[in-house]
Amino acid sequence: MSWPSLLIKSPCLAHFRINKYNEIKDKPGDSLYVRCGFDRGGNEMTEPPQLAFAKDDVLYVDNTMFNGVPGQWRAWRLDDDGHRQQCGVIPSKYKVEEELLLRRGAGDLIEGRSTATARRSFFRRKKHQRGGSGSSSLGSNSRDSKELASFCNLSPGWYSDSGSLHEDLSQSSYQRVERLQYPEFRPVLVIGPLAECVAEKLVQDFPEKFKRALSESRRCSQAQLDREIAEGLILEYRKRGSCYECITVSSVRALIQTRLHCMLDGSITMVERLQRHHIYPMVLLIKFKSTKQIREVKDARYSLDKLSGKAAKEMFEHGHKLEAEYRHLVTAIVSAGANIAHICAQVKAAVDSEHRKSQWVPISSMQ
């Protein structure tokens, strides 16, 4: 028989094999590790108990058809060492993404009704204005055009011209991960106000733990370097006199193999470039409470007394922007202290803590 499709007809052959079905229906389904993309409350009073978890928790799913019920997984919440802590059932990946689509559709329906009401009000008002003066009408053309254009906007997260969703639902449900058997010395990227001072001091004070990747000096066109970034050969470059200094993937990987943490010197955009090579850096964000706190930070090695109020304000605002736009890449947030030495101690402690944890890395997409 054949199944009708939107575009093509695909042949499908079905076999009635009840004996085979009875043989496997009571066996547990596949087992896998997943990282959660959302928070979920649980309920231990139900049978079976519903497992609670938080966004970014790693779960071990040991049955993808618990009690023979499609859409229901049995899972274990794990601790930082990868040990099983608590067991319960969770909705399957398909069920979660189905619910996300239903919620989005309901939100779009409510928004659509509100927009339709506003549109009717707009045209009724314009109808009554037709008898008014021409100058008044001309004066409101710009405002009316903007208002009318707002009725035609697509809601955020809906379909683009290519017909695909802006938001990848797989990142909002579960991401399949695997545990590294031999934990790597992950690169470290410190971001936020005074990040360069902190990174430099860590490299100088703890050479047995941190080291900069060797940069390559290149004499070539910027277009050539952009092509090499697109090809995944280099991570970032900057102009130094008549040359370009480049940080390559190979230099970072070579430093990891020496069992040192590579202290990255660059922007947060290099994080995703490294992840494409299955290198997963720690991203530590230094967070200050105020502009005043930034200006009050002291250190004998750095002339922070000359930091202007304007520069401190720009640092503070940039730190907030980094947190808002790249929170999904940030490994940990480090609260700033009274001096650079204290901040360095906090960053070093965060690196040690993350290194001791089980390292979970994404693998091929879930079906």
C-alpha positions as CSV (number, residue, x, y, z in Angstrom):
1,M,0.0,0.0,0.0
2,S,1.1,3.6,-0.3
3,W,0.7,6.6,2.1
4,P,-0.3,10.0,0.5
5,S,2.1,12.8,1.3
6,L,2.1,16.5,0.8
7,L,4.5,16.2,-2.1
8,I,5.1,12.6,-3.0
9,K,3.7,9.1,-2.5
10,S,5.9,6.8,-0.4
11,P,5.4,3.0,-0.6
12,C,5.1,1.3,2.8
13,L,5.0,-2.5,3.4
14,A,3.4,-3.7,6.6
15,H,3.7,-7.2,8.1
16,F,1.3,-8.6,10.7
17,R,3.6,-10.4,13.1
18,I,1.8,-10.7,16.4
19,N,4.2,-13.2,17.8
20,K,7.2,-10.9,17.4
21,Y,5.2,-8.0,18.9
22,N,4.3,-10.0,22.0
23,E,8.0,-11.0,22.3
24,I,9.3,-7.4,22.5
25,K,6.3,-5.4,23.9
26,D,7.3,-6.0,27.5
27,K,11.0,-5.4,27.1
28,P,12.5,-2.1,28.0
29,G,13.1,0.4,25.2
30,D,16.4,2.0,24.3
31,S,18.6,3.6,26.9
32,L,20.3,7.0,26.5
33,Y,21.6,10.1,28.3
34,V,19.9,13.4,27.7
35,R,20.4,17.0,28.8
36,C,17.1,18.8,29.6
37,G,16.2,22.0,27.9
38,F,13.4,23.0,30.3
39,D,12.3,22.9,34.0
40,R,9.7,20.4,35.0
41,G,7.9,19.8,38.4
42,G,7.4,16.3,39.6
43,N,5.0,14.4,41.7
44,E,6.1,11.5,43.9
45,M,2.6,10.7,45.0
46,T,1.5,9.4,41.6
47,E,2.1,5.8,40.3
48,P,4.5,5.7,38.7
49,P,6.1,8.8,40.3
50,Q,6.7,11.8,38.0
51,L,10.4,12.9,38.0
52,A,11.2,16.5,38.6
53,F,14.2,18.1,36.9
54,A,15.7,21.5,36.0
55,K,17.1,22.9,32.8
56,D,20.6,21.6,32.0
57,D,20.2,18.5,34.2
58,V,21.5,15.3,32.7
59,L,19.2,12.3,32.9
60,Y,19.7,8.6,32.2
61,V,16.7,7.2,30.4
62,D,16.7,3.4,30.8
63,N,13.3,2.7,29.2
64,T,11.7,4.6,26.3
65,M,8.4,2.8,26.5
66,F,7.7,2.3,30.2
67,N,4.9,-0.1,31.0
68,G,4.4,-0.4,27.2
69,V,3.0,3.2,27.0
70,P,4.3,5.2,24.0
71,G,5.4,8.7,24.9
72,Q,6.5,7.8,28.4
73,W,10.1,7.4,29.5
74,R,11.6,6.2,32.7
75,A,14.6,8.2,33.7
76,W,17.1,8.7,36.5
77,R,18.4,12.1,37.7
78,L,22.2,12.1,38.0
79,D,24.5,13.9,40.3
80,D,27.7,15.7,39.3
81,D,29.6,12.4,39.3
82,G,27.1,10.7,37.0
83,H,25.6,8.5,39.8
84,R,21.9,7.8,39.8
85,Q,19.9,9.7,42.4
86,Q,16.2,9.5,41.8
87,C,13.9,7.6,39.4
88,G,10.6,8.5,37.8
89,V,8.8,8.9,34.5
90,I,9.1,11.8,32.1
91,P,7.3,12.7,28.9
92,S,9.2,11.6,25.8
93,K,10.9,13.9,23.4
94,Y,8.0,13.7,20.9
95,K,5.5,14.5,23.7
96,V,7.5,17.5,24.9
97,E,7.8,19.0,21.4
98,E,4.2,18.3,20.6
99,E,3.2,20.3,23.7
100,L,5.5,23.1,22.8
101,L,3.9,23.3,19.4
102,L,0.4,23.3,20.9
103,R,1.3,26.1,23.3
104,R,2.8,28.1,20.5
105,G,-0.3,27.6,18.4
106,A,-2.6,28.7,21.3
107,G,-0.4,31.8,21.8
108,D,-0.6,32.7,18.2
109,L,-4.4,32.3,18.2
110,I,-4.8,34.7,21.1
111,E,-2.4,37.2,19.5
112,G,-4.2,36.9,16.2
113,R,-7.6,37.7,17.8
114,S,-6.1,40.8,19.4
115,T,-4.5,41.9,16.2
116,A,-7.8,41.4,14.3
117,T,-9.7,43.6,16.8
118,A,-7.1,46.3,16.6
119,R,-7.2,46.2,12.7
120,R,-11.0,46.7,12.7
121,S,-10.7,49.6,15.1
122,F,-8.0,51.1,12.9
123,F,-10.1,51.0,9.7
124,R,-13.2,52.3,11.5
125,R,-11.2,55.3,12.8
126,K,-9.9,56.0,9.3
127,K,-13.4,55.9,7.9
128,H,-14.5,58.6,10.3
129,Q,-11.5,60.7,9.5
130,R,-12.3,60.9,5.8
131,G,-14.5,63.9,6.4
132,G,-11.7,65.8,8.2
133,S,-9.2,68.3,6.9
134,G,-6.4,67.2,4.5
135,S,-3.6,68.6,6.6
136,S,-4.6,66.5,9.6
137,S,-4.7,63.4,7.4
138,L,-1.2,64.2,6.0
139,G,0.2,64.7,9.4
140,S,-0.8,61.3,10.6
141,N,0.3,59.4,7.5
142,S,3.6,58.2,9.1
143,R,2.0,57.1,12.3
144,D,-0.9,55.3,10.4
145,S,1.6,53.5,8.2
146,K,3.6,52.2,11.1
147,E,0.4,51.1,12.9
148,L,-0.9,49.3,9.7
149,A,2.4,47.6,9.2
150,S,2.3,46.3,12.7
151,F,-0.8,44.3,11.9
152,C,1.1,42.4,9.1
153,N,4.0,41.2,11.2
154,L,4.5,37.5,11.7
155,S,4.6,36.4,15.3
156,P,8.1,35.7,16.7
157,G,9.3,32.1,16.4
158,W,6.9,31.3,13.5
159,Y,7.7,30.4,10.0
160,S,10.3,32.2,7.9
161,D,10.3,32.6,4.1
162,S,12.0,29.2,3.9
163,G,9.1,27.5,5.7
164,S,11.2,26.4,8.7
165,L,10.8,27.4,12.4
166,H,13.1,30.1,13.7
167,E,13.4,28.2,17.0
168,D,14.8,24.7,17.0
169,L,12.5,22.7,19.3
170,S,15.1,20.0,19.8
171,Q,17.1,22.5,21.9
172,S,14.0,23.2,24.0
173,S,13.2,19.5,24.8
174,Y,16.1,17.0,25.2
175,Q,19.5,16.9,23.8
176,R,21.2,13.5,23.6
177,V,24.7,13.5,25.2
178,E,27.4,11.1,26.1
179,R,29.9,11.0,29.0
180,L,33.6,11.4,28.3
181,Q,35.5,8.4,29.7
182,Y,38.7,10.4,30.1
183,P,37.9,14.0,31.2
184,E,39.7,16.6,29.1
185,F,41.4,19.7,30.3
186,R,38.9,22.0,28.7
187,P,39.9,25.5,27.4
188,V,38.8,28.4,29.6
189,L,37.3,31.7,28.4
190,V,36.8,34.4,30.9
191,I,34.3,37.1,29.9
192,G,32.8,40.2,31.5
193,P,34.4,43.4,33.1
194,L,38.2,43.1,33.8
195,A,38.3,39.6,32.2
196,E,41.6,40.3,30.5
197,C,43.3,41.3,33.8
198,V,41.9,38.2,35.5
199,A,43.0,35.8,32.6
200,E,46.5,37.3,32.5
201,K,47.0,37.0,36.2
202,L,45.8,33.4,36.2
203,V,48.3,32.5,33.5
204,Q,51.2,34.2,35.4
205,D,50.3,32.9,38.9
206,F,49.4,29.4,37.9
207,P,51.6,28.2,35.0
208,E,51.1,24.6,36.0
209,K,47.4,24.9,35.3
210,F,46.8,27.6,32.7
211,K,48.6,28.6,29.5
212,R,47.9,30.6,26.4
213,A,47.6,28.9,23.0
214,L,50.5,29.9,20.7
215,S,49.3,32.3,18.0
216,E,50.5,32.2,14.4
217,S,51.6,35.4,12.7
218,R,50.2,35.6,9.1
219,R,50.8,38.0,6.2
220,C,47.7,37.6,4.0
221,S,44.5,39.3,3.1
222,Q,41.6,39.5,5.6
223,A,39.4,37.7,3.1
224,Q,41.7,34.7,3.2
225,L,41.4,34.6,7.0
226,D,37.6,34.8,6.8
227,R,37.6,31.8,4.5
228,E,39.8,29.9,6.9
229,I,37.4,30.7,9.8
230,A,34.5,29.4,7.6
231,E,36.5,26.2,6.9
232,G,37.2,25.7,10.6
233,L,40.9,26.1,10.4
234,I,41.3,29.2,12.6
235,L,39.2,30.5,15.5
236,E,39.9,34.2,15.5
237,Y,42.4,36.7,14.3
238,R,43.4,40.3,15.1
239,K,45.6,42.9,13.4
240,R,49.1,43.4,14.9
241,G,51.0,46.0,12.9
242,S,51.4,44.8,9.4
243,C,50.5,41.2,10.3
244,Y,47.6,39.2,11.6
245,E,47.8,37.1,14.8
246,C,45.7,33.9,14.4
247,I,44.5,31.4,17.0
248,T,44.2,28.0,15.3
249,V,42.2,25.0,16.3
250,S,45.3,22.8,16.2
251,S,47.1,25.1,18.7
252,V,44.3,24.8,21.2
253,R,44.0,21.0,20.7
254,A,47.8,20.6,21.2
255,L,47.7,22.5,24.5
256,I,44.8,20.3,25.7
257,Q,46.9,17.3,25.1
258,T,49.6,18.6,27.5
259,R,47.0,18.4,30.3
260,L,46.7,22.2,30.8
261,H,43.8,24.5,30.6
262,C,44.1,26.7,27.5
263,M,43.3,30.2,28.5
264,L,41.5,31.6,25.4
265,D,42.2,35.1,24.3
266,G,39.3,36.2,22.1
267,S,35.5,36.8,21.9
268,I,32.7,34.5,22.9
269,T,32.0,33.7,19.2
270,M,34.9,31.3,19.2
271,V,33.0,29.0,21.6
272,E,30.6,27.7,19.0
273,R,33.5,27.3,16.5
274,L,35.3,25.1,19.0
275,Q,32.2,23.1,19.7
276,R,32.1,22.2,16.0
277,H,35.4,20.5,16.5
278,H,34.1,18.7,19.6
279,I,36.0,20.9,22.0
280,Y,33.9,22.3,24.8
281,P,35.4,25.3,26.6
282,M,34.4,26.5,30.1
283,V,32.9,30.0,29.8
284,L,33.1,31.9,33.1
285,L,31.3,35.3,33.3
286,I,32.5,37.8,35.9
287,K,29.5,39.6,37.3
288,F,29.6,42.9,39.1
289,K,26.8,44.5,41.1
290,S,27.3,48.0,39.8
291,T,29.6,50.4,37.9
292,K,30.9,51.7,41.3
293,Q,32.1,48.1,42.2
294,I,34.1,47.9,39.0
295,R,35.9,51.2,39.8
296,E,36.6,50.1,43.4
297,V,38.5,47.0,42.4
298,K,42.1,47.3,43.4
299,D,45.3,45.5,42.3
300,A,48.9,46.5,42.6
301,R,49.8,45.0,39.2
302,Y,47.2,46.9,37.2
303,S,46.4,50.6,37.0
304,L,42.7,50.4,37.6
305,D,42.7,53.7,39.6
306,K,42.7,55.4,36.2
307,L,39.5,53.6,35.1
308,S,37.0,56.3,34.2
309,G,33.4,56.3,35.1
310,K,32.5,56.1,31.4
311,A,34.7,53.1,30.8
312,A,33.4,51.3,33.9
313,K,29.8,51.9,32.8
314,E,30.6,50.5,29.3
315,M,32.1,47.4,30.9
316,F,29.1,46.9,33.2
317,E,26.6,47.3,30.3
318,H,28.7,45.0,28.1
319,G,28.7,42.4,30.9
320,H,24.9,42.5,31.1
321,K,24.6,42.2,27.3
322,L,26.9,39.1,27.3
323,E,24.8,37.4,30.0
324,A,21.5,38.2,28.1
325,E,22.7,37.1,24.7
326,Y,25.0,34.2,25.5
327,R,23.6,32.7,28.7
328,H,23.2,29.4,27.0
329,L,27.0,29.2,26.5
330,V,28.0,30.4,30.0
331,T,29.2,27.5,32.2
332,A,29.2,29.5,35.5
333,I,28.8,33.0,36.8
334,V,31.5,34.3,39.1
335,S,30.6,37.0,41.6
336,A,33.2,39.8,41.6
337,G,35.1,40.7,44.7
338,A,37.1,43.6,46.1
339,N,40.3,43.0,44.1
340,I,41.7,41.1,41.2
341,A,43.3,38.4,43.4
342,H,39.9,37.5,44.9
343,I,38.3,37.3,41.5
344,C,41.1,35.1,40.3
345,A,40.6,32.8,43.2
346,Q,36.9,32.6,42.4
347,V,37.6,31.8,38.8
348,K,40.2,29.2,39.6
349,A,37.8,27.5,42.1
350,A,35.1,27.4,39.4
351,V,37.5,25.8,36.9
352,D,38.5,23.2,39.4
353,S,34.9,22.4,40.2
354,E,33.8,22.1,36.6
355,H,36.8,19.9,35.9
356,R,35.9,17.5,38.6
357,K,32.3,17.1,37.3
358,S,31.3,14.4,34.7
359,Q,31.7,15.9,31.3
360,W,28.7,15.4,29.0
361,V,29.0,16.3,25.3
362,P,26.4,16.3,22.6
363,I,26.2,13.5,20.1
364,S,24.1,12.8,17.0
365,S,20.6,14.2,17.0
366,M,17.8,12.2,18.6
367,Q,15.1,10.7,16.4
